[in-house]
């Protein structure tokens, strides 16, 4: 595996800029991999052994994806929209799982580790690189109960919406009044249809 600085530069390039969230994400990913006993899943067959649940759609998530190789399209990156700078790393073979939370205290502690930098953004960026893991993160060993339909692999679980006929994969259908429906037909989708468009 590349060293921390190489990973940080690669992650920043992929993300589009270098920021404190990139530093946090790279360090979080390295710690998560160590805790679940995987060294470099991105470039080995171990990619099939890892799932990461992220709880925020911010910069650190891109860094975690870059370092570990997990991706939404591989079904190895799971997004839980909790608004919390945390991620849970799961080894699917051993079932070891650890949730790593970025502490709010680390923002205030940044001055201690980069006292000569006055800009808060730059100060956090440099401080997070050297801050002890114990001050940057809180770690909890957890158990993740995942459904088979949420795991990486081919889409084996399919249903059809009884209202519109849409095929729904991975057990994401909604049961309403004993009907199998897609989210839109169950009126819980993220969009509202205006009109069909001919192309």
Buried (B, 14 or more C-beta within 10 A) or exposed (E): BEEBEEBBBBBBEEBEEBBBBBBBBBBBBBBBBEBBEBEBBBEEEBBBBBBBBBBBEBBBBBBBBBBBBBEEEBBBBBEEEEEEBBBBBBBBEEEBBBBBBBBEEBBEBBBEBBEEBEEEEEBBBBBBBEBEEEBBBEBEEEEBEEEEBBEBEEEEBEBBBBBEEBEBEBBEBBEBEEEBBBBBBBEEEEEEEEEEEEE
